[in-house]
């Protein structure tokens, strides 16, 4: 029975959603499930034949999708980040990329006997890792903050840098193929570079200026930037063959480094776009993979992958680590982690088609080779990274720290108390004055929306596994709650009572939001802020046989509010209801207490009244 095109297109969308959900459930990179879904839909079941469905528009569609991916990646490349994250990261970008490219090129050339052009392009593509595959792996493994930062920033920076390298290599190959002599090939390559850099820089400056000057309304920023970028991509290709990818990469880098250009919303927009467009793209790409093409590579495929994983990556790490303080354990762990991701898959599919079209027959091995590199590195390293980290002793202890939504005076007091007990705490707020005060108090703080993609890449959550909502902004509170229920789990998200919002939450089907409410004996943020304004402070109390919990309550006339308890194993727990609290003698209480006990305040107030009366009597006398 013939399957309708409508059903196939709908099936691609449903499959991409299922793959994204599966990746979320098992905390693994989504690309692995998307590729598996495409292979099942294509060569395994025969349900999807992209050439039959899309015909002549297949590769123009892939070209536009790759342009979007490269543009988004280049928007994250800021010059100051190249020098702001330590010597190891600075070394890894040029040294690691060069070593990986050389070894990948030689392995493909000598083991698989492909042409030098195709081998060089494979070497360039194999450089790219990317944050979309690194971030889920790090969340599952929890290496030390030093190693997590190195891998995170390597992925963020090498994503656009590696893509730019692959584009330049591709442009050189295409230019050489168009020229009959060396001078003409050099002319074509120079023209491609000139058009790419000039058009890209001009388009980036113009688009950045439009956004900065607010010449278009806010709701058109995302759609306007996307359509303008695609138009520039098409115009550049018309001016110089295949220069469009270089143009959009340069455009993104230019915009990322312009002052006061609001690109964060564009990056967030890409997150939604990726679920629809990029997820479908990878299913379509994977559906074109042929098992016979993989089988034809034979043991040479295994040898090439082994060279990249066991030779190129360790060589990159150990050479880049010269002059750093990394231990041999750190270097071994970094040597094992280098999963490839979205850019490698998309670029390889597009470039292989283009090279085959201009006569490079061996370009057909590029797609199965890169896809197997992605699958092998993601699967093997995701499954083995945690035991390797544990074996090498580079794994963080359990993530018992807190991400605190809000950097207001209440949140800062609690963060300071947690800091004294060496409990990781990260504040986040959209109010600049609160963020500034937190920085002045030497507290780690993130300025922005903690549920954004920018936060996922830039907010250091090493050692943090709980969310504590201490913010008056109800909409942001709900947004963060939904986001981190997925991230940390329903038993690690804690929020204050929010009055009317709680009543509305009861009417919603998503009951988990209601389960997070009622922290700190059911007080609201307004009540906490009022107590702090009255002089209440956060105090730590060690219970013992000589000073019990009942004595603690009596000392403060039941006015103290217990916020956290730390048990005998030094595990910290936020308190929901004080009536249910039964601390043992060796526990520690972190509480919000009045300036002094009520009795002392009354006596002091009485003494003050007596002094005023005496003073008034003396004045009358």
C-alpha positions in Angstrom: 0.0 0.0 0.0 1.3 3.4 -1.0 2.0 5.8 1.9 0.9 9.4 1.4 3.4 12.2 1.5 1.3 13.9 4.2 1.6 10.9 6.5 5.3 10.7 5.9 5.8 14.4 6.7 3.7 14.1 9.9 5.6 10.9 10.8 8.9 12.8 10.6 7.5 15.4 13.1 6.2 12.7 15.5 9.4 10.7 15.3 11.5 13.8 16.1 9.3 14.5 19.1 9.7 11.0 20.4 13.4 11.1 20.0 13.7 14.4 21.9 11.6 13.0 24.7 13.7 9.8 24.9 16.9 11.9 25.1 15.4 13.9 27.9 14.4 10.8 29.8 17.8 9.1 29.7 19.8 12.3 29.8 21.7 11.6 26.6 22.4 13.8 23.5 19.3 14.0 21.3 21.3 13.6 18.2 21.9 9.9 19.0 18.1 9.2 19.1 17.4 11.3 16.0 20.0 9.4 14.0 18.7 6.1 15.3 15.1 7.2 14.4 16.2 8.1 10.9 18.0 4.8 10.3 14.9 2.9 11.5 12.6 5.0 9.3 14.9 4.8 6.3 17.1 1.7 5.6 15.5 -0.6 8.3 11.8 -0.2 7.6 11.8 1.6 4.2 9.1 4.0 5.5 11.1 7.1 4.5 12.9 7.7 1.2 14.0 11.4 1.3 14.8 11.7 -2.5 11.3 10.4 -3.4 9.5 12.7 -1.0 11.5 16.0 -1.5 12.9 15.5 -5.0 15.1 18.4 -6.2 14.4 20.6 -3.2 16.1 18.1 -0.8 19.6 19.5 -0.8 18.6 23.2 -1.1 16.5 22.5 2.0 19.5 20.9 3.7 21.7 23.8 2.7 19.4 26.3 4.4 19.2 24.1 7.5 23.0 23.9 7.7 23.2 27.7 7.2 20.9 28.1 10.3 23.0 25.7 12.3 26.3 27.5 11.5 24.8 30.9 12.0 23.5 30.0 15.5 26.8 28.4 16.4 28.8 31.4 15.3 26.5 33.7 17.5 28.1 32.1 20.5 31.7 32.9 19.5 32.8 36.0 21.4 36.5 37.1 21.2 36.8 37.6 25.0 35.8 34.0 25.6 38.8 32.8 23.7 41.1 34.3 26.3 38.8 34.3 29.4 38.8 30.6 30.3 42.3 29.5 31.1 45.3 28.4 29.3 44.0 24.9 28.6 41.0 26.2 26.7 43.1 28.7 24.8 45.5 25.9 23.8 42.8 23.4 22.9 41.2 25.6 20.2 44.3 26.0 17.8 46.5 23.1 19.0 43.7 20.5 19.5 41.9 21.4 16.2 45.2 21.2 14.2 46.3 17.9 15.7 42.8 16.3 15.2 42.6 17.6 11.7 46.0 16.3 10.7 45.6 12.8 12.3 42.0 12.5 11.0 43.2 13.4 7.5 46.1 11.0 7.4 44.0 8.2 8.9 41.3 8.6 6.2 43.8 8.9 3.4 46.1 6.0 4.4 43.6 3.5 5.8 40.5 4.1 3.6 42.5 5.3 0.5 40.1 8.2 -0.2 41.4 11.2 -2.1 43.4 13.9 -0.3 40.6 16.4 -0.7 38.0 14.1 0.9 40.4 13.1 3.6 41.2 16.7 4.5 37.5 17.6 4.7 36.9 14.6 7.0 39.8 15.8 9.2 38.3 19.3 9.4 34.8 18.0 10.2 36.1 15.6 12.9 37.4 18.6 14.9 33.9 19.7 16.0 32.4 18.5 19.3 29.7 21.0 20.4 27.7 21.9 23.5 24.6 20.0 22.5 26.4 16.7 23.1 28.8 17.8 25.8 26.2 19.3 28.2 24.0 16.2 28.8 27.1 14.0 29.3 28.6 16.4 31.9 25.3 16.6 33.8 25.3 12.8 34.1 29.0 12.4 34.9 29.6 15.4 37.2 33.4 15.8 36.8 35.2 18.4 38.8 34.4 22.0 38.1 37.8 22.5 36.4 37.3 19.7 34.0 33.6 20.5 33.4 34.6 24.1 32.5 37.3 23.0 30.1 35.0 20.6 28.2 32.1 23.1 28.2 34.0 26.0 26.8 35.9 23.8 24.4 32.5 22.6 23.0 31.1 26.2 22.8 34.1 27.7 21.1 35.2 24.8 18.9 31.6 24.5 17.5 31.8 27.6 15.3 35.6 27.5 14.9 35.6 23.9 13.6 32.6 24.7 11.3 34.5 27.7 9.9 37.6 25.4 9.3 35.4 22.8 7.5 33.8 25.5 5.4 37.2 27.0 4.4 38.5 23.5 3.5 35.4 22.8 1.5 35.6 26.2 -0.3 39.2 25.5 -1.2 38.3 22.0 -2.6 35.5 23.4 -4.7 37.5 26.3 -5.9 40.4 24.0 -6.9 37.9 21.7 -8.7 36.6 24.6 -10.8 40.0 25.8 -11.9 42.0 24.3 -14.8 45.2 25.7 -13.6 46.6 26.7 -10.2 46.2 30.4 -10.8 42.6 30.1 -11.7 41.8 27.9 -8.7 43.6 30.4 -6.5 41.4 33.1 -8.0 38.2 31.2 -7.3 39.2 30.5 -3.7 40.2 34.1 -3.2 36.9 35.3 -4.6 35.0 33.0 -2.3 36.9 34.2 0.7 36.5 37.8 -0.2 32.7 37.5 -0.8 32.2 35.5 2.3 34.1 37.8 4.6 32.9 41.1 3.1 29.2 40.2 2.7 29.2 38.4 6.0 30.8 41.3 7.9 28.5 43.9 6.2 25.4 41.8 6.8 26.4 41.2 10.5 27.0 44.9 11.1 23.7 45.9 9.4 21.6 43.4 11.2 23.3 44.2 14.5 22.7 47.9 14.0 19.0 47.3 13.2 18.6 45.3 16.4 20.6 47.8 18.5 18.7 50.8 17.3 15.4 49.0 17.6 14.4 49.9 14.0 12.2 46.8 13.9 9.7 45.8 16.7 10.8 43.3 19.3 8.5 40.5 18.0 10.3 40.6 14.6 13.8 40.3 16.0 14.0 36.5 15.7 12.0 36.1 12.5 13.6 39.1 10.9 17.2 38.0 11.7 16.5 34.5 10.4 15.0 35.5 7.1 17.6 38.2 6.6 20.4 35.6 7.2 18.8 33.2 4.7 18.5 36.0 2.1 22.2 36.9 2.6 23.1 33.2 2.3 21.3 32.9 -1.1 22.8 36.2 -2.4 26.3 35.2 -1.4 26.0 31.9 -3.2 24.9 33.7 -6.4 27.9 36.1 -6.2 30.4 33.3 -5.5 29.6 29.6 -5.8 29.2 27.9 -2.3 30.3 31.0 -0.4 27.0 31.3 1.6 28.1 29.1 4.5 31.2 31.1 5.1 29.1 34.3 4.8 26.6 33.3 7.5 29.3 32.1 9.8 31.1 35.5 9.5 27.8 37.3 9.9 27.1 35.5 13.2 30.6 36.1 14.6 30.3 39.8 13.7 27.0 40.1 15.5 28.2 38.2 18.5 31.0 40.7 19.0 29.1 43.9 18.4 28.4 46.0 21.5 24.8 46.1 22.9 23.2 43.8 20.3 20.4 41.8 21.9 21.2 38.3 20.5 20.1 36.3 23.6 16.5 36.1 22.4 17.7 34.9 19.0 19.7 32.1 20.7 16.6 31.1 22.7 14.5 31.1 19.5 16.9 28.6 18.0 16.1 26.1 20.8 12.5 25.9 19.6 13.5 26.0 16.0 15.9 23.0 16.6 13.0 20.8 17.8 11.1 21.4 14.6 13.6 22.0 11.9 16.9 20.5 13.0 15.4 17.4 14.5 13.6 16.7 11.3 16.8 17.4 9.3 18.7 14.7 11.1 16.0 12.1 10.7 16.1 12.8 7.0 19.9 12.7 6.8 20.0 9.4 8.8 17.4 7.9 6.5 19.8 8.3 3.6 22.5 6.3 5.3 23.0 2.9 3.7 24.2 -0.1 5.6 26.1 -1.4 2.6 28.1 1.9 2.5 29.1 1.3 6.2 29.8 -2.4 5.6 32.0 -1.5 2.6 34.3 0.5 4.9 35.1 -2.7 6.7 37.8 -2.8 9.4 39.2 0.4 8.0 36.3 2.2 9.6 37.2 0.8 13.0 40.8 1.7 12.5 40.0 5.3 11.6 37.7 5.7 14.6 40.3 4.2 16.9 42.9 6.7 15.6 40.7 9.6 16.3 39.6 8.4 19.8 42.8 6.8 21.0 45.5 8.8 19.2 44.2 12.2 18.1 42.3 13.1 21.2 45.0 12.2 23.7 47.7 13.9 21.6 45.5 17.0 21.5 45.0 17.1 25.2 48.6 16.3 26.3 50.1 18.8 23.9 47.6 21.5 24.9 48.1 20.8 28.6 51.8 21.7 28.5 52.4 24.5 31.0 49.1 24.0 32.8 48.4 22.6 36.3 46.4 19.6 35.1 47.3 16.3 36.6 47.7 13.1 34.7 44.3 12.0 35.9 42.7 15.2 34.5 44.5 14.7 31.2 43.4 11.1 30.9 39.7 12.0 31.5 39.8 14.9 29.0 41.4 12.5 26.5 38.4 10.2 26.7 35.7 12.8 26.2 35.2 14.2 22.7 31.7 13.3 21.4 30.8 14.7 18.0 27.5 16.4 17.3 25.1 18.3 15.2 27.4 20.4 13.1 29.5 17.4 12.0 26.4 15.4 10.8 24.8 18.3 8.9 28.0 19.6 7.3 29.2 16.1 6.2 25.9 15.3 4.5 25.8 18.6 2.6 29.5 18.6 1.6 29.5 15.0 0.5 26.6 15.7 -1.9 28.4 18.8 -3.3 31.7 17.0 -3.8 30.0 14.0 -5.5 28.3 16.4 -7.9 31.6 17.9 -9.0 33.3 14.6 -9.5 34.9 13.4 -6.2 33.7 9.8 -6.2 35.3 8.9 -2.9 33.2 11.6 -1.2 30.5 8.9 -0.7 32.3 7.5 2.3 32.1 10.9 4.1 28.6 10.5 5.4 28.8 6.9 6.8 32.2 7.7 8.2 31.1 10.8 10.1 27.8 9.3 11.2 29.6 6.3 12.6 32.1 8.7 14.3 29.1 10.5 16.0 27.3 7.3 17.0 30.5 5.6 18.3 31.8 8.6 20.4 28.4 9.4 21.8 27.4 5.9 22.8 30.8 4.7 24.1 31.7 7.9 25.9 28.2 8.4 27.4 28.2 4.8 28.8 31.8 4.8 30.1 32.5 8.4 31.1 31.0 8.0 34.6 33.0 4.9 35.6 36.1 6.4 34.0 35.7 9.6 36.1 35.1 7.5 39.2 38.2 5.3 38.5 40.4 8.4 38.0 39.0 10.2 41.0 37.9 13.3 39.1 34.2 13.0 39.9 32.4 15.6 42.0 30.7 14.5 45.2 26.9 14.3 45.1 25.3 17.4 43.8 23.8 18.8 47.0 24.2 22.5 46.2 21.5 25.0 45.4 20.6 27.2 42.5 18.8 30.1 44.1 16.3 31.9 42.0 16.6 35.5 43.2 19.5 37.6 44.3 17.5 39.8 46.7 18.5 40.4 50.4 16.7 37.2 51.5 18.4 35.1 48.9 21.8 36.6 49.6 21.5 36.0 53.4 20.7 32.3 52.7 23.5 32.0 50.1 26.0 33.4 52.6 24.9 30.8 55.2 25.3 28.0 52.7 28.6 29.3 51.7 29.9 29.1 55.3 29.1 25.4 55.3 30.9 24.9 51.9 27.6 24.1 50.2 27.6 25.2 46.6 25.1 28.0 45.9 24.5 29.9 42.7 22.2 33.0 42.6 20.4 34.0 39.5 18.2 37.1 38.9 17.0 39.4 36.1 17.3 42.5 38.4 20.6 44.1 37.7 20.8 45.9 41.1 20.3 42.6 43.0 23.0 41.0 40.8 25.4 43.9 41.5 24.9 43.6 45.2 25.5 39.8 45.1 28.8 40.4 43.2 29.8 42.9 45.8 29.2 40.3 48.5 31.4 37.9 46.5 28.6 35.5 45.8 28.4 33.6 42.4 25.5 34.9 40.4 24.1 34.6 36.9 22.4 37.6 35.3 19.5 36.5 33.1 16.8 33.9 32.7 18.0 30.6 34.2 15.8 28.6 32.0 17.3 30.0 28.8 19.7 28.2 26.4 22.3 30.8 27.2 22.1 29.9 30.9 22.4 26.2 30.0 25.7 27.0 28.3 27.1 29.7 30.5 25.8 29.0 34.1 28.1 26.9 36.1 26.0 24.3 38.0 28.9 22.1 39.1 28.0 20.6 42.4 24.4 21.9 42.2 21.4 19.6 42.1 18.6 21.6 43.7 16.5 24.7 42.9 15.5 27.1 45.6 12.9 29.7 44.5 13.2 32.9 46.6 11.9 35.4 44.0 8.9 37.7 44.0 8.5 37.3 40.2 5.6 34.7 39.8 5.9 34.2 36.1 9.7 33.6 36.3 9.1 31.3 39.3 6.7 29.1 37.3 9.0 29.0 34.3 12.0 28.0 36.3 10.0 25.4 38.2 8.9 23.6 35.0 12.4 23.8 33.5 14.3 22.5 36.5 11.7 19.8 37.4 12.9 18.2 34.1 16.6 19.0 35.0 16.9 18.2 38.7 13.8 16.1 39.3 10.6 16.7 41.3 12.2 16.1 44.7 14.9 18.7 44.2 12.8 21.8 43.4 11.6 23.9 46.3 9.5 27.0 46.3 7.7 29.4 48.6 3.9 29.8 48.9 2.6 32.2 46.3 -0.9 32.9 47.3 -3.3 33.2 44.4 -0.8 31.5 42.1 -1.0 28.4 44.2 -4.8 28.4 43.8 -4.4 28.6 40.0 -1.8 25.8 40.1 -4.3 23.5 41.7 -6.6 23.9 38.7 -3.8 23.0 36.3 -3.2 19.5 35.2 0.6 19.8 35.9 0.3 19.1 39.6 4.0 18.8 40.1 4.3 22.6 40.3 2.0 22.6 43.4 4.2 19.9 45.0 7.2 22.3 45.0 5.3 25.0 47.1 5.2 25.4 50.9 8.8 25.8 51.7 9.9 27.2 55.1 6.7 26.5 57.0 4.5 27.9 54.3 5.8 31.5 54.4 5.6 33.7 51.4 8.4 35.8 49.9 6.7 39.0 51.2 6.8 37.6 54.7 10.5 36.7 54.4 11.4 40.1 53.0 9.4 41.7 55.9 11.3 39.7 58.5 14.7 40.6 57.0 13.7 44.3 56.9 12.9 44.0 60.6 16.5 42.9 61.3 16.1 39.1 61.2 19.3 37.4 60.3 20.4 33.8 59.3 22.1 32.0 62.1 23.7 28.5 62.4 23.0 26.5 65.6 24.6 23.3 66.6 22.3 21.1 68.6 23.7 18.9 71.4 22.6 17.1 74.5 23.2 20.3 76.4 21.2 22.4 73.9 18.2 20.7 72.4 15.8 21.7 69.7 13.2 22.6 72.4 15.7 24.9 74.1 16.4 26.5 70.8 12.7 27.3 70.2 12.3 28.6 73.7 15.3 30.9 73.4 13.6 32.7 70.5 10.1 32.4 71.9 9.1 30.3 68.9 9.9 33.3 66.6 12.8 31.5 64.8 12.1 30.1 61.4 14.2 27.0 60.6 15.3 27.1 56.9 17.6 24.1 56.6 18.8 21.1 58.7 22.1 19.4 58.3 22.0 15.8 59.7 24.9 13.9 61.3 26.1 12.8 57.8 26.3 16.4 56.8 23.4 16.1 54.3 21.4 19.3 54.0 17.6 19.4 53.7 15.3 22.4 53.2 12.6 22.5 55.8 9.0 22.5 54.7 7.0 22.2 58.0 8.6 22.9 61.4 5.8 20.9 63.1 7.2 17.7 61.4 10.8 18.5 62.3 12.4 16.1 64.8 16.1 17.0 64.7 18.6 14.8 66.6 21.2 16.1 69.0 24.1 16.2 66.5 22.2 18.1 63.8 22.8 21.7 62.7 20.0 24.2 62.2 20.2 27.1 59.7 17.5 29.5 60.8 16.1 33.0 60.3 16.1 34.5 63.8 15.1 37.8 65.3 17.7 40.3 66.4 17.3 39.1 70.0 14.8 37.0 71.8 11.3 38.4 72.3 11.7 38.8 76.1 14.9 40.8 75.7 13.2 43.0 73.1 10.3 43.7 75.4 12.6 44.5 78.3 14.6 46.8 76.1 11.4 48.5 74.8 10.2 48.9 78.4 13.6 50.4 79.4 13.4 52.8 76.5 9.9 53.9 77.5 11.1 54.5 81.1 14.0 56.5 79.8 11.7 58.6 77.7 9.3 59.2 80.6 12.2 60.2 82.9 13.6 62.5 80.2 10.2 64.2 79.7 9.8 64.6 83.5 13.2 66.2 83.7 12.3 68.6 80.9 9.0 69.6 82.6 10.9 70.2 85.9 
